[in-house]
Amino acid sequence: GGVHIGVHFVPAMRCHNYIEMLPGKIISVIEI
């Protein structure tokens, strides 16, 4: 497990927090 920050075009299913940075782009904090 671990916390990873990645840029996604859509919110991830398992994301705990996500911030809308750009139109259509999401930075999400995902626990793997």
LOTIVEX-298864 format. One record per residue: x, y, z of N, C-alpha, C in turn; residue in three letters. Coordinates in steps of 0.1 Angstrom, whole numbers, plus 5000, padded with zeros to 4 digits. Atoms other than C-alpha are relative to their C-alpha. Layout:
BEGIN
XYZXYZXYZALA/...
//
This chain:
BEGIN
500849885000500050005000500850135000GLY/499349885000500950364997499150114993GLY/500849895006499650704987500850064988VAL/499449955013500350814951499250114995HIS/500749895006499551134934500249994985ILE/499950015014498751114897499050094993GLY/500949925007497151304870499249914991VAL/501050095007494051144855499150094992HIS/501049935008491651254828498649995006PHE/501350024993488751124849500449965014VAL/499850044986488451074887500149855001PRO/499850144998489750734897498949955010ALA/501050064991487350494914500450005014MET/499550024986489550444944500750125005ARG/499349874995490650804948499250055012CYS/500549954987490150944983499750154998HIS/500249865002490651304973500550044986ASN/499549965013490851474939499750154998TYR/500149855002491351834929500050024985ILE/500149975014490251974896501050114996GLU/498949915003493352144882499750074986MET/500349955014492552184844498849934995LEU/501250055006489452124823500249864995PRO/499950145005489151744820501149935007GLY/498850074994492251674841499850015015LYS/500250024985492151554877501349965006ILE/498950054992494951524902499349935012ILE/500750084990493851244925501049935009SER/499250074991495351094956499449865002VAL/500550135000495050724953500849915010ILE/499250104991495950454979500049874993GLU/499950125007497250154961500149885010ILE/
//
